[in-house]
């Protein structure tokens, strides 16, 4: 196996571990709190339920991008680099948006770690013409 491809795959795996930790922490630690806040809020039940659903969707969003990045990095079809770049950029935007609104905390750091690992993998990953199967 090409060493560049192997290094890129390891980076994607590391990025996925960060994203899974982020999603699990978000769902496990934040879900009970956001559910309690939504239930106690002076709003309609539909809006409160929507807030809770959005909370879970964000957790799934990180897992989904990790799965896409894994599938692309271990698959044998192009466009590996483009899809990895897109996943990494979206995750980077998530981290920047969260940092801008909430400041530094473990969630930002895990989002940035996952984004940077996947973006680095997209740079290291061999181009379509360079891949040896």
C-alpha positions as CSV (number, residue, x, y, z in Angstrom):
1,X,0.0,0.0,0.0
2,X,1.2,3.5,-0.8
3,X,2.5,5.2,2.3
4,X,0.8,8.5,1.5
5,X,-2.6,6.8,1.3
6,X,-1.9,4.9,4.5
7,X,-1.0,8.1,6.4
8,X,-4.1,9.8,5.0
9,X,-6.3,6.9,6.1
10,X,-4.8,7.1,9.6
11,X,-5.5,10.8,9.8
12,X,-9.1,10.2,8.7
13,X,-9.4,7.6,11.5
14,X,-8.0,10.0,14.0
15,X,-10.4,12.7,12.8
16,X,-13.2,10.2,13.2
17,X,-12.3,9.4,16.7
18,X,-12.4,13.1,17.5
19,X,-15.8,13.5,15.8
20,X,-17.3,10.4,17.6
21,X,-16.1,11.8,20.9
22,X,-17.6,15.1,20.1
23,X,-20.9,13.6,19.0
24,X,-21.1,11.3,22.0
25,X,-20.3,14.1,24.4
26,X,-22.8,16.4,22.7
27,X,-25.6,13.8,22.9
28,X,-24.8,12.3,26.3
29,X,-23.9,15.4,28.2
30,X,-25.9,18.1,26.5
31,X,-29.1,16.2,25.6
32,X,-30.5,15.8,29.1
33,X,-29.8,19.4,29.9
34,X,-31.3,20.7,26.6
35,X,-34.3,18.5,27.1
36,X,-34.9,19.9,30.6
37,X,-34.4,23.5,29.4
38,X,-36.8,22.9,26.5
39,X,-39.4,21.3,28.8
40,X,-39.2,24.2,31.2
41,X,-39.2,27.0,28.6
42,X,-42.1,29.2,28.2
43,X,-42.7,28.2,24.6
44,X,-44.9,25.9,22.6
45,X,-44.3,22.2,22.8
46,X,-43.6,22.1,19.1
47,X,-40.7,24.6,19.4
48,X,-39.4,22.8,22.5
49,X,-39.4,19.5,20.7
50,X,-37.7,21.1,17.6
51,X,-34.9,22.4,19.8
52,X,-34.3,18.9,21.2
53,X,-34.4,17.4,17.7
54,X,-31.9,20.0,16.3
55,X,-29.6,19.1,19.2
56,X,-29.5,15.4,18.2
57,X,-29.2,16.3,14.5
58,X,-26.0,18.2,15.2
59,X,-24.6,15.1,16.8
60,X,-25.6,12.9,13.9
61,X,-24.1,15.5,11.5
62,X,-20.6,14.9,12.9
63,X,-21.0,11.2,12.8
64,X,-22.3,11.3,9.2
65,X,-19.3,13.4,8.0
66,X,-17.0,11.0,9.7
67,X,-18.6,8.0,8.0
68,X,-18.4,9.7,4.6
69,X,-14.7,10.6,5.1
70,X,-14.0,7.0,6.1
71,X,-15.9,5.5,3.2
72,X,-14.1,7.8,0.7
73,X,-10.6,7.2,2.2
74,X,-10.9,3.4,2.2
75,X,-12.8,3.2,-1.1
76,X,-11.1,2.8,-4.5
77,X,-12.9,5.4,-6.4
78,X,-12.2,9.1,-7.0
79,X,-12.9,12.0,-6.0
80,X,-11.3,11.1,-2.7
81,X,-9.5,14.4,-2.2
82,X,-12.5,16.6,-3.1
83,X,-14.9,14.8,-0.8
84,X,-12.4,14.8,2.1
85,X,-11.8,18.5,1.5
86,X,-15.5,19.3,1.6
87,X,-16.0,17.3,4.8
88,X,-13.0,18.9,6.4
89,X,-14.2,22.4,5.4
90,X,-17.7,21.9,6.7
91,X,-16.3,20.6,10.0
92,X,-13.9,23.6,10.2
93,X,-16.9,26.0,9.6
94,X,-18.7,24.2,12.4
95,X,-15.8,24.7,14.8
96,X,-15.4,28.4,13.8
97,X,-19.1,29.1,14.2
98,X,-19.1,27.4,17.6
99,X,-16.0,29.2,18.7
100,X,-17.5,32.6,17.6
101,X,-20.6,32.1,19.7
102,X,-19.5,30.0,22.7
103,X,-15.7,30.6,23.0
104,X,-13.1,27.9,23.6
105,X,-14.3,24.7,25.1
106,X,-13.7,21.0,24.5
107,X,-16.3,20.9,21.7
108,X,-14.5,23.4,19.6
109,X,-11.2,21.7,20.1
110,X,-12.6,18.3,19.1
111,X,-14.3,19.9,16.0
112,X,-11.1,21.6,15.0
113,X,-9.1,18.4,15.6
114,X,-11.4,16.4,13.4
115,X,-11.5,19.0,10.7
116,X,-7.7,19.5,10.6
117,X,-7.0,15.8,10.5
118,X,-9.5,15.3,7.6
119,X,-8.2,18.3,5.8
120,X,-4.6,17.1,6.2
121,X,-5.6,13.7,4.9
122,X,-7.1,15.4,1.8
123,X,-3.8,17.1,1.1
124,X,-1.7,14.0,1.7
125,X,-4.1,11.6,-0.1
126,X,-2.6,10.6,-3.5
127,X,-4.2,12.2,-6.5
128,X,-6.5,10.0,-8.7
129,X,-3.7,9.3,-11.2
130,X,-1.2,8.5,-8.5
131,X,-3.2,5.8,-6.7
132,X,-2.0,2.2,-6.9
133,X,-4.7,-0.3,-6.0
